[in-house]
Amino acid sequence: MSLISGFVKSLSKLSMIGRALMLPISLLPAAGLLLAFGDKFHLPLMMNAGGVIFDNLPMLFAIGSAVGLASESGIAALSAAVSVFVTNITISTVLSITPEMASQGGKYAMVVGIPTLQMGVFGGLICGILAAWCYNRFHTMQLPEFLGFFSGKRFVAIATAFLSFVLGLLLPYVWQHIQSGIDALSVVVNGDNQAASTFIFGLVERALIPLGLHHIWYPSFWYSFGDYTTQAGQVIHGDQTIWFKMLEEGVKSFSSDTYQNAGKFMQGEFPLMLFALPAACLAMYHEAHTKNKKIAAGILFSAALTCFLTGITEPVEFTFIFVAPILYVFNAIMAGLAYMTMYLLHAHIAKSFSAGFIDYLSFGILPSFNGYQTNFLNAIIIGIPMALIYYFTFRFVIRRFDVKTPGRTEVTANANDKTDTELATEIISLLGGAQNIDSVGSCITRLRLEVSKSDDVDKDGLNGLGARGVVFVGDNGIQVIFGARAQFIAQTMSTMIGK
């Protein structure tokens, strides 16, 4: 039982880290668009503006994750920056790493101008988690009166600096083992059977959607696995980082001696977002009861349009994931097949965050006009058959098993009829009151909460309030899907309960 309990608690903590990663990752669309349009219109200044974001991902992940884990505190962000500087300069001094050694790549790199170990975004994430822990632990700390100036929030950055020094002393001896594991996984992922790798990647990513843990799964593929040597001799890692660097440097084939087929861990979702999941929405609409078709149309059209334009899929997937496990498994397998077939057909399309039409246009169609071999038409070649398969499979399963998709159940409250304040007030009550809520956060479409007693949560009441789904993660974690309004509801709740 202790092992099971430990695993359940780990899921809850991983979910919180996944929430924290959303802030730095959400910056990447801006960087990607600057690079794409800078390349299209031959504007080096715009490309440099986008490139500098990808070149400093460790610092951005440190600050973003600290803010995400520490109630969006500016003090945590400052402390994260302090941690990056202190940790890396300590590592650099202990190992006597020179700029010349860092410029040769391999296990060394330059981070914010400091020659240090090549830890990529994980180094930044470690610093951000440390800064967030220091904030949560020390921001209310009171020192003796003669040291009162340094009490509370001012003490957070001080504590972070000292602990980061200790971290810098330990990491040189710990990271070598972690790096060995990453290198071994990278060889497997980018080895001889990349078709299998892309299938597994896509399947697992979709399978983790209900728990919100897909944000833990893909960063390793996007920012760590694989390596590419830039024209300046710098070694960078990760499928997404490499794709955008190749775009910046004019590598039309998106392949090099050390990394082939950039985009293979991003492009597989385009057939799903542009064709398959909108087709699933159409199938659910056609299977809605006649008297409910107008309501179903409002829900499903909005979800399909969101999926098509932005690649945000939760509004669609949460209409069937929990009520039809067979469709959940079907969706995960089809995602794996989409990734694999896009790879086998030599597509090379990137996404900055989600694979909607905006990314398809920016990183598939536009680069092709400048000679880049994105092969963007493959998304259509694969997407149209997938749309037909989804449409007929959903209609058959819904009818055969009487699946309660939108329009096939009694009409419940529509969350759009209530203000954020009204929703927040009712959600707090349904969660067992303010005293039962330990933390409040959000990602794109879901509230990410921690409660003291999950038994006090009224799941049926939350669903009746208009939530698209309610997911319990571990003993104390809970996620409530409200669509794009989630972040505003979370802000209102935080103000109400002071957390």
N, C-alpha and C positions, 0 to 999 in steps of 0.2 A: 504493500500500500504506500510506503514512503516513496518508492520510485515513481509510482503513478502520481502521487501528490506533487513531487518535485517536477515532473514533466508538465503537469497542469499549470503550476506556478510559472514555469519557464515560458509557456505559451503566452501567458499574460504579459510577462516582461518583454518578450519579443514583439508583441503587438504594440507596446508603448514605444519601442525603438523604431518599429515600422512607421508609426505616426510621426516621430521626430524626423525621419528621413524625408518626409514629404516636403518640408520647407526648402532644404537645399536643392532637391530634385526639381522642385517647381520653378527654380531659376533657369533651368536649362532651355526651356522653349525660347526665351529671349536671346540666349547665346546662339542657339541653333538658327533662329530666324535672321539674326545679324550676319552670320556666316553665309547662309543660303542666298540672301538677297545681295549681300556684298559681292559674292561670287557671280551671281547672275548679271549684275549691273557693273561689274568690274570696279568695285569701290574698295580698295585695300584698307582704307581707314575703317570702314564698317566691318570688314572681316577681322581686323585686329581687335576691334571692340568685342566681337564675339569670341575670338580665340583666347583672349585674356581670361575669360571666365573658365573655360575648360583647362587652361594652364594652371589655375589656382583652386582646383576643386578641393584639395585637402583643407585649406582655410575655410572655404565656403561650407563644407560639410561639418567642420568643427563648430562654427558659429551657428549654422542652421540647426544642427542636432541639439546643441545646448539650449537654444531658445525653445525648441520643441519639447524638451524634457523638463524645462524649468518655468513653466507658465509664462512663456514669452517675455522673460525678463531681459532688459538691456544689460544688467549687471552680469548675467550668465553669458551673454554674447561677448562682452569685454573680457571676461575671465577665459572664455574659450580661445580668444586671440592670444591672450597671455600664455595659455597652456601650449599653443602651437609654437610660439617663439621659444619659450623656456625648454620644452621637451626636446625640440629639434636641435637647439644650440648645445644642449647637454650631450645628446647623442653624438653630435658632430665632434665635440671636444674629446669625449671618452674614446671614440674610435679613430680620432685624428683624420677625419674625412676632409679632403680638400676639394675646392671647386673643380679641379682637373679630374679627380676621381668621380665626382658626381656627373660631370659632362660626358663620361664614357658610358653612362647608363648602368645596366645590370642591377646589382643590389643597392646602388646608391642613386640619389636624385637631389635636385635642388628644390627646396620647399620655401617659399617666400624669401628667396635669396640666401637660404642657409643650406650648405651641403650636408646631407643627412641620409638616413636609410630610406630605401624605396619602399614606403608603406602605403602609398596611394591614398585613396579616400578613407581607408581603414585607420590610418594614422590620425587623420582629422577627426574621424568618428570617435576614436578613443579619447582624444583631447576634449571633444565636446561632451562626452558622457561624464568625464571627470569634472569638467566645469559645472555641469548641471547638478551632479551629486554635491559638489561644494556649495552651490547656491541653495539647494534644498536642505542641506545639513546646517549651514552656518548663517543664512541671511537674517535670522532672528537672534543670533548669538549676542549676549551682553558681556562685555569685558569689564574689569574693574574701572572705577570712575576716572582714574588718571590716564587710562587708555581708551576712554569712552569714544573719542573721535573715530577710532578704528572698529567700533562695534557694528553689528548688523551687516548690512549689505557691503559696507566698505571692507569688511573682513573677508568677503568671498574671494575677491581677486588675490588677496594676500595668501590665503590658504591654498588657492589654486596654483599660485606660483611655486610655493614650496613643495606641494605634492607633485607638480609637474617636473620639478627637479629630480625627485625620487623616481618618477616614472621614466625620465630620461636615462637614469642610471640602470634601470631594470630592463628596458626594452631591448638594448643591444644583445642581451643574453636570451631573451624570450622570443624576439621576433624572428630569429634565424630558424626556429622550429616551425613557426607559423608560415614563414615564407616558403619553407620546404613543402609544406602541405599545399599551399596555393600553387606552387610550381608544378607539383604532381597532378593536381586537379586540372590545371591549365593544359598540360600535355594530353590528358584524357579528353578534355572538352574540344581541343583543337587538333586532335589526332587524326587517324586515318578514317574513322567512321563518324564524320561530322553530321551525316544525315540522321544518325541515331541521336547524336547530341542535341540537334535542333528539335527533334521530336520530343525528347524527354524534357527539354527546357520549356517548350510550349505547353505540354501536358501538365507539368507540375505548377507552372505559373497560374494557369486557369484553375487548377484544383485547389490552390491556396486562397482564391478570391473570397470565399465565405468568411474565413478567419482574418482577412486583411493582412496575411503574412506574405503575400506575393512581393511586397516591398522589401522584404528581407531576402527573397530568393534572387531577384534579378541583378542587384548591384554588383555582385561578384563577376557576373558575365559582362556587365556594361563597363566596369571600371578596373577590373583586376586581371581576368583571364586573357592570355595572349599578350604579345608585345610587338610593337612597331617602332622602328628607328626612323626618326624624322630626318629631314634634310640637314638639320643643324646637328645631328648626332645624338639627340635626346631620345631616350627609350620611354615610350608611354604604353599604357596598358588599358585593356578593356575595349569591347566591341564598339560601344558608342563613342568613346573618346577617340579611338583610332579612326572611325568613319569620318568624324568631323575634322580631324587633323589631315586626313587624306584629301578631303574636300578643300581645305585651306591650302594644301600644297599642290593641288592639281593632279592627284593620282587618279586618272580617269577610270581605271579598272577596279579600283577599291581592293587591290591585292598587292602584296609585296613578297619578298623572299621569306620574311618571318611571319607574316600574317596574311591569310587568304580569305577572300569573300567577306569583307567587312559589311556589317548590316545583318548578318545571319541570325543574331539573337534579338533583332528588333522588328524585322519586316514581316514576320509571320502573322501579325495581328491585322494587317491591312485587309486581307480578304474577309476576316471576321467582322471588323468594325464597319467597313464600307458596304458589305453585302449580306453576310450570313445572319448576324444578329438583327439588322433591320428586317430581314425576311422572317425571322422568328417572331418579331413584333406583328408583322402582317398576319402570320398564321394564328397568333393568339387573338387578334382582332376578329378574324373570320370565325373563330371558335367561341367567341363571346355570345352570351344569350342576347337575343334580339333587343329586349328591353334595356339591356345595359351597354349596347354598342357605342352609344354616344359617350358615355363615361369611359369605356375602355379605349376608345379612339383618343380621347384627351391624354390619358396616361401613356398609352403605347406610342402615339405619334411623338410626344415630347421625348420619351426615352429613346426612340429610334433616331430622332434628329440629333439629340445630344451625342449618341454613339457615333453616328455618321460624321458629324462635323468635328468633334473634339476627341473621339476615341474613349470617352468615359463610359464604361460598360455597366457599372453597378445598377443604374436604373432599369436596365434590361434584364441582367442576369438575376437580380433579386426578385423578379417576378416569377421565376420558375425553379431556382436552385433548391429552395427548401420544400417546395410542394411536389417536386418531381425529381427524385434522386436519379432516375434513369436519364433525364435530360441534362442533369449536372454532369454525369459521367460522359454522356455523349458530347457535350460541349468541350470538356477537357481533352478528350481524344481527338476531336476535330481540330482543336487548336494546335495540338502536336503535329497533326498531319499538315496543317497549313504552313507551319514553320518549316517542316521538312520539304514540302513540295516547292515552296518559294526558294529554298536553298538549292534544291536539285535543278531548278530552272534558272539559276544564276541571277536572281534578283539581288539588288544591292540598295535597298531603301532604308533610310534611317528614320527614327522618330525622336523628337526632343523630349516627349513625355508620354503621349498616347497617340495611337495610330489612327487618327481621324483624317478627314479630307484635308484639313489645314496642313498637317504634316505630310500627307501624300502629295499635295501640290508643292510644298516648300522643299521637300527632300527627295521627291521622286521625279515629278514632272519638270520643275524648273532646272535642276542640275543637268537633266538629259539634254536640254537645249544648248548647253555649253560643252557637250561631248562626253559627259559622265555616263558610264554604263550602268545606270540604275535599273534598266529593264523594267520600268514601272508598269508596263502593260501586263506583266505576269500576274499582278494583283487582280486584274480584271479577269484574266483567263482562268485563274483559280477561283476567284470570288463568285462568278456567276453560277458555276456548278454547285458550289457550296451553298449559295442562297437557295437553290432548288432543293438540295438535300435537307437543309434546315427547315424550309417551309413545309415540305411533305412529312418529314419526321415529326415535327412539332404538332401538326394537325392530327396525325395518327395517334401519337402518344396521348395528347390532350383528350381526344375523343374516346380512345380505348380505355384509359384509366381514369376518366373524369377528373382531370387535373384542374385544380381551382386557380387558374390563371386569371388576370384581370377581366372582369365581365362575366365570370362564371361563379361569382360569390355574391352574397348580399352586399349592398353598397355600404361602405364604411365612411368615416369622416375623411374629408380631403384636407391635407395639411396646408394646401395653398389658400384655403379659406380663412386661415388664422394668421395673425401677425407673429413675428418672432418672439415677442414678449409673451403672448398668449400661449404659444407652443412651449416656450421655456418653462413657464409656470406649471403647466400641466405635466411636462416631462419630469420636472423635479419631484412633483408629487408622486408620479408613477414609479419613480426610482426609489421610493421609500423616504422621501424628504431630504432636505439639504444635509442633515446630519449623517445620512447614509452614503453621501457622495464624497469620495476621497480626492478625485481629480477629474477635470473636464478638459477635453481636447477634441480635435476634429481632423479629418483629412478631407479629401475632395468631396465625398458624398456621405460620409458617416460620422456620427458622434463617436468618439473613443473615450470611454469612461472607465473609472475604477470605483467600485462600491465596497462598502464594508461587509454588507450581507446581501448576497445575490438572491436569497430567498425572499427578500422584501421587494424585489423588482416585479412589477406587474407587466409581464410580457404581452399578454392579451390586450391590456389597456394601451400599451405603446403601439401595437399593431392597429388597434381601433382608432388611434389618434391620426393615423395616416402614414406610419412608418412602413417603408418597403420591406423591412426585415429587421429582426433582432437577433444578435449573435452573442452567446456567452463564450468568453475566451478565458480559460482557467477558472479559478475560484472566484475572482473578483473583477475580472475584466468583462466589459459589455460594450457592444457596438450596435448603434441604432442608425439605420440607413434612412436619411431624409433628403437625399439628393444634394444639389449644389447649395442649398440653404444651410447645410450642416454647420459650416464655419460661423455663420451669423447667429445661429441658435446657440452654438457653444459659447460665443462671446457674451451673449445675453445671459446665459446660465452662469458663467463665471462671475459676471458683475453682480448677479443676484445673490449668489452664495459666498462670494469673496474667495474663490479658489481658481 
